[in-house]
Amino acid sequence: MYKLLFSVVLRRLPSETMHGLGFGFIRWASAIPVVSWLIRRWLSPRHPALRVRAFGLDLPGPLGLAAGFDKDALGPDALGALGFAFVETGTVTAQAQPGNPRPRLFRLPRDRALINRMGFNNHGAAAAAVRLGTRRSRALTVGVNIGKTKIVPEADAIADYTSSARLLAGVADYLVVNVSSPNTPGLRNLQSVTQLRPLLNAVRETLDTQSKHRVPLLVKIAPDLGDEDIDAIADLALELGLDGIIATNTTISRDNLVSDRAEIDAAGAGGLSGAPLKQPALHVLRRLHARVGDQLVLIAAGGIETPDDAWERIQAGATLIQAYTGFIYGGPLWPHRIHAGLARRAREAGFTSVQQAVGRVNSAS
């Protein structure tokens, strides 16, 4: 039904408009107590084989919603009700900013992909902190993804990130430093180890001084890095005692797309997500796992559409998985289907839990 609705109606609406309407409907439905209870009862992950423990947190399943869908922490609990085991809000910046001019979000249906150049549009870290601090329940794990304010010079990036960390330390279940979006000029330069080390050290120190409990810290990297850079970031993460790495963000590549060239060119610059990211993101994940083993939590993101995709990422070393574009194309029942499929695959493989399968098949490609 959703696929029919998407192909006949939804794909004909502007992507960002459709996103706003869809998210608004999810929040509206979740605000009705009986409806919210029924949705959670039906869709929440409950199979014991799905339970995962990662960076000190107990989660009912391995699938979470990636950053980008709920940039301002407007409704993480409503999204969790659809069956996500955790939700990552953001990307949030220290200062509110409008992002890039519209249109800035485009679909490539033939590739089951999106191109976005949103530019970290958000109301700022202070506003997100207020919303997260006034949640009625903290049952759902909610992480926050932070990035650099566009107008802040690269030389002042550390102060900008630590400002966000200071505001969010008390309300985030975990924090992600995003240095890999292609839509903020100069941001990806921060992935170099010489710049990344002092940045991560400063954010870690800020979290430790601002929170009564230890807030897990992760970094999110791009799929376009060379193998030596992947290894260097993995080594740095181990050196600094990070809790994990998210692999990966969107790609600037336009290789191997089947959409018409005119359609691709019309979308223009931005990060590509969805099915075409499957193999590049999987390569980065395998490379990271070969380097760090089980010393860090690896979160796989990029090109996850089916339970088989999710299972492959877990076997390649991912403790957790995230998605955004797969959810857009798959519809509101998609998280439930992925979790149900994972529980079935674990049982068929002879495991009592999905977590037992983490890294059991890993060959760097």
N, C-alpha and C positions, 0 to 999 in steps of 0.2 A: 504493500500500500504506500509506504513512504517513497519507494523508488518511483512509483507512478506519479505521486504528487510532486516529487522533485523534478522529474523529467517534463511534466506537463505545465506546472505552475511555477515552482520555486526558482528554477534555473533562469526564468525569464525576468525575475526581479533583480535589481542591483544587489550585488553580493553583500555590501555593508548594510544596506537597508534590511535585507532578509535576515542578516545576523541579528540586528537589533530587535526585529519583530519576534524572531524565534526565541531569543533569550528572554525577552519581555514576557512571552507566553509561559515559558518554563518557570519564571519567578512568580507570575500570577497564580499558576496552578499550585505551586508549592506553598503559597500563602494561605490556601484553603486547608484547614487542618485535616479534614477527612480525606481529601484528595491526596495530600502529602503523605498521610499514613498508608493509604492504599498503594501509592507508587513505590514507597520504600519497601513495603511488605512484599511487593511483586518483584522488584528489580534489584534490591540490594544483594550483594554477594554474601551467601550464607553457607556455601559448601565448605566444610572444614579443610578440604584439600587446598583451598585457595588462600588460606591465612598465611601472611608473610610478616616477618620481623625484619625491619631495615632501619639502620642508624638509630637504634633505640626505640623505635616506634612499632606498635603492633597494628597491622592493617588487615582488613577483612579480605583483601584480594590484591593482586599485583598491578591492576590496571588503573591508571589515573588520567585525569584530563590535563593536557599540557598547557603551559602559559600561552596567552594570546586570546583565548576565548572570553575569559572574564578579567579584563585588564584592570578594573577598578574595585575588585572584591565586592561586586554588587549582589552576587547570589551564589557563592560557592556551595552552600548547603542545599540549595535547590538543584544544582548540578550533581551533587553527590547522591541525591535521591534517585537519580536515573541509573545508578549502578556503578558509578566510579568509586573506587576505594579511597581515593584521595584527589584533591583538586589543587592545582598550582595557579595562583592568580598573578596578574601582571602581564607584561613587564611594567613595573612601577618605577618612576624616576623621582628624584628628590624634589624637583620643581614640577608643577603642573605644566603640561604643554599640549598644544592642539594636534600634534603630529603633522604628517604631510598632507598636501591638498588632495581632495577627492577628485575623481575616483582613485582608490588606492588598494582595493581588494578585488581580485579577478578569479573566476573559475576557468579551468580547462577541463571540461567534463570528459572529453575523450581520453584524457590522461589520468582522470580521477585525481586532479591536482588543483592547487591554489597558488596564485602569485600575490604576495602582499608587499606593500611598501608603506605600512601604517605609520612607522616613525615613532613608536612608543607614545601614542596618544593616550593620555591618562590625566587624572585629576591630582596626581602627586601623592607622595608617600604618606603625608600627614592625613589626607582624606582616607586613604586605604587603611591606615592604622585605626582610625576612628571606627570604620565599618567593621573591621575584624574584631576590634575590642568590644563591640556591642552585640556580637552574635549571641543568640539565645542558648545555643548549645555548642560545645567544643568537641562533640563526639567525632565529627569528621576531621581527618587530618588535612590541614590547609597550609600549603607552602606559599612563599612569595618570591617571585622572580624580580630582581632589581637590575636596572640598567643606568646608563649615563644620560643626564639631561643634555639635549642637543646643543644648547647655547653655551654649555660649560666647556672651556678649552680642555684639550686632552691632558695638559699639564696639571689641571685641577681635578682630574677624574677621581682620584682617591678620596678627596674631601667630599665629592658629590655622592659617591657610593656609601661612604661611612655615614653621611647624613641620613640616607634612606635606612641604613641598617640600624641606626640609633632609634629611629622612629618606630621601626617594625619589630625590634628584638623581642618585645614582650607579647606580641600577638601572632607571630609566625611560628608554625610547628617546625618548619625548616626554611632556610633561605638559600636562594640560588643567585650567584653572580653571573649575569649574562654579558659576555664579551664577544658574542658571536652573531648578533643580528647584522644583516647587511644594510640595514636601513637608517643607521645613524652614522654619519661620516666619521671615519677614524676609529670606530668602536673596535673593529676586528684587530686593529694594531695592538690592543691590550691583551691579545692572546699570546703575544711573545712572552717567553718566560721572564725576561728582564723587567717587563712592565707588570706582568701578572703576579709575580711573587710579592712585591710590596703592597699591591692592591688587596690580595687575599689576606695577607698578614694583618692589614689595617682593619678589614671587615671582621676578621676573626676576633681581634682585640676589642673592637666595638661591641660585638655581640656578647662577649664575655663580661664586659663591664656594665652592660645595660640590662642584662637578663639574670634572674635568679637561678635559672636552670640553663644547661648547655643547649644552645640552638644549633642543630646540625647545619653545616655549611657545604654547599656543592657549587660546582662551576659547570656552565653549559658551553659546549664547544661546537664549532662548525664542522660540516662534513667535507669541506674543501681543503682541510689541512693536509699537508704532506705527512708521510709516515714518521719522519724524524720529529716533526712538531707534535704529533700525537704522543709519541714516546716521551718527549720532553715535558709535556703537560701532565702525563701520567706520573712521571718521576717527581714532578713538583708537588702534585697532590699528595703523594705518599710522604714526601719530605715535610710538608706543612701539616700533615694530619687532617686533611680534608675528609669529609664523610662520604663524598661521592662525586661522580661526574655524570652529566646528562649528555648522551650522544644520540642524536645531534639536533642542532638548529636547522633552519632552512638553508638551501643551497643557492648560489648565484649561477650555477650551471643551467644550461638549457639543452643539454645533450639528450638524445634518444627520446624526444617527445614525438607523439603522433598527431598532435593538434596541428591545424593549418598554421603555416608560418606567419600569415597575416594576423591571425588571432593572437599568436605569441608576441609578435612585435607590437600589436596594439596594447597589450597589457603592460609592456615596457619593463622597466627595472624593478627589482624587488626580490624577495626570497621565495623560492619555489618549495612547496611542501606537497606531500601526498605520495602516490604510488611510485613516481620516478625517483624518489629519494631512498627507496627500499634498499638497493644494493650498496650505495655509498655509505649510508648510515650503518648498515650491517658490517661493512668492512671496518669502520672506525670502532664499533663495539668489539669486534673480534680482536682488533689490534690492542685495544685497551685491556681486555681481559687477559690476553697473552702476557701483558706487561705487569698487571697488578694482581691477577688472580682474584682471591676472595678478600683481599685487604681493603678494598673500597666497595661501596655500593654503586653499581652501574645501573643507570636508568636509560633504557632504550627508547628512542623517539625517532620518527621519520619513516613513513611508508608502511605503517602497520594497519592492515585492513581486515584481516581474517584471523581466526584462532590459530591457524597454521603459522601465519606471520609472527604472532605473539609467542607461540611455542618455540619457534626458531630463535627468537631473540633471547628467550630464557635459557635455552640450551647453549647459546653462544656466550652466556655470561651475565645477562641482565637479571638482577633481582626484581626490579620493577620495570614497567613499561608505561609509556605515555602516548597519547594520540590527540589530535585535533582534527586534521583533515579527514581521517577515517570516520570520525564522528559526524562531520558535516555531510558526507556522502552516505553514511550508513543509517543515520536517523536516531531517534530517541531510544530505541531498543538495542542499539548496537553495543553499548557497554555490557549489557546483560548477556548478549550472545557471545561476546568475546570471553567473558568469565566462565560461562557454561561450557564453552568449547575447551578452555584450558583445563577445567576440572576433568573433563572426559579424556583429554589427551594424557593427563597425568595418570589417571587410572589405567588406561590402555598400555602405558609404558611401564606399569608396575610400581609407580611411586605412590606413597600415601599423601604426599603434598607436592604442590608445584615447586616449592622452594628446593626440594631435593634434586630437582632437575637443573638447577642453575649451573651453567658452565660444564655440563656433562658431555656436550659436543661442542668443540671449539677448534676451528682450523683457520688460522690467519690467512686471509686471501689478498 
